[in-house]
Amino acid sequence: MNMTPKIHYLKSLELLKHLDEHKESSFFAVIDNKVKNHLPQWIQFSPRIYWLSNPELQKNLETYQDIVDFFLDQGIERTSVIYAIGGGATSDLAGFVASTLLRGIKWRVIPTTLLSMVDAAIGGKVAVNLPKGKNLIGSFYHPEEILLCGDFLKTNSPADILSGEGEIIKYGFLSQEVNELIMAKKPLEEIIEACAHFKMEIVKKDFKETGERINLNLGHTFGHAFEHLWKIPHGQAVLLGLKSVFQLFDLKSSLSELAQLMKARGVDESFIELGKFTSIKMDDFLKTIYSDKKKQQAKLRFILVKRVGSCYVEELSSSELKKMLEANEDLHHLFGVN
Ligand SMILES: NC(=O)c1ccc[n+]([C@@H]2O[C@H](COP(=O)([O-])OP(=O)(O)OC[C@H]3O[C@@H](n4cnc5c(N)ncnc54)[C@H](O)[C@@H]3O)[C@@H](O)[C@H]2O)c1
């Protein structure tokens, strides 16, 4: 297992200084085109940069191969360092290159979306998508450093900010500290630091997700299906996943906590009215969630919350879940049942 990385919180000038200090030492990088204007000018002319124009669409084996060929042509060595500068799709792809090229090269990540700052860049899960599904080929491979700089958020789209808020609100259920910061309406940068730190502490204890790390999947069981079927950003799907799973298990106090956390973060509650989304065929929904790679044999695991900071797991087979969904009137509109 590679070493747990350090997280650094930098102002933009400090980040520019860091990059300037590394420009001579053969700077290899995979960078999202959209963050070009945040970076020093010399980067635009640097020959060892692989620019991504649409990271999620390029998070595949074809681009992986292209990056590997490009870096080899540019003389990459085992002692080089690869920078990943972008959102979660960029860091997943660049991290996967780093984990495999020449049997593993050091990498550093500079997350540039809210979602990647609090989640995707932390924890060393790296992957590419296959036509059969997301993140099906990947590995666990920590970067040596995570450099967080809030300035990138200034250009995040509202949809991407909302996506990041979805993960932040999830942490509001998992971490007492994050919950208190949210409820006290502390500045976003403080909340980002707390989320990143919280995730890293869990990952330190359970790198390969055989225990406690599974709690980070709160809201993801249904969330992944919504992300896939409605083509919405990851964190937005998690927010809808939280609401629907709390409704499924009739967890009134979790539903009320969700409303309070959203209000405190200024996220409009109308966003999670499931009725405004296109209804889904029950069989398509079940097929999607039971083909998710996180299923354990025929049972699907649902992470639920006893109280802030304390989770438990419920396991359901497809037929058990179907019965519960059919019996739950709150979720009927999701499947077009009147
Ligand atoms: N490895 C993990 O643990 C983990 C966890 C959660 C999600 N993920 C993965 O992360 C991805 C989602 O992450 P994401 O939401 O960051 O997606 P993303 O990387 O696709 O970025 C979202 C959009 O924001 C743009 N962008 C990035 N930084 C910007 C900036 N500063 N200003 C303006 N635009 C910017 C991107 O070009 C893209 O259009 C998915 O591929 C998901 O599978 C990984």
The ligand as a Gaussian input file, in Angstrom:
#p B3LYP/6-31G(d) Opt

LIG

0 1
 N      -12.286000       8.535000      -6.855000
 C      -13.285000       8.801000      -6.050000
 O      -13.243000       8.501000      -4.847000
 C      -14.493000       9.493000      -6.593000
 C      -15.515000       9.925000      -5.734000
 C      -16.595000      10.608000      -6.282000
 C      -16.657000      10.820000      -7.659000
 N      -15.649000      10.369000      -8.455000
 C      -15.670000      10.619000      -9.900000
 O      -15.508000      12.016000     -10.089000
 C      -16.221000      12.423000     -11.267000
 C      -17.135000      13.556000     -10.886000
 O      -16.333000      14.606000     -10.400000
 P      -16.602000      16.118000     -10.831000
 O      -18.000000      16.448000     -10.498000
 O      -15.489000      16.924000     -10.294000
 O      -16.577000      15.972000     -12.423000
 P      -15.676000      16.541000     -13.613000
 O      -14.250000      16.303000     -13.393000
 O      -16.300000      15.968000     -14.849000
 O      -15.943000      18.120000     -13.540000
 C      -17.247000      18.613000     -13.727000
 C      -17.241000      19.756000     -14.781000
 O      -16.537000      20.870000     -14.248000
 C      -15.515000      21.310000     -15.161000
 N      -14.510000      21.946000     -14.303000
 C      -13.577000      21.385000     -13.505000
 N      -12.974000      22.325000     -12.740000
 C      -13.525000      23.511000     -13.096000
 C      -13.311000      24.848000     -12.658000
 N      -12.480000      25.162000     -11.661000
 N      -14.057000      25.825000     -13.243000
 C      -14.938000      25.535000     -14.225000
 N      -15.204000      24.286000     -14.647000
 C      -14.487000      23.291000     -14.083000
 C      -15.151000      20.053000     -15.899000
 O      -14.559000      20.337000     -17.162000
 C      -16.512000      19.383000     -16.061000
 O      -17.203000      19.973000     -17.123000
 C      -16.922000      11.197000     -11.793000
 O      -16.151000      10.637000     -12.822000
 C      -16.957000      10.257000     -10.578000
 O      -16.986000       8.908000     -10.968000
 C      -14.572000       9.729000      -7.954000

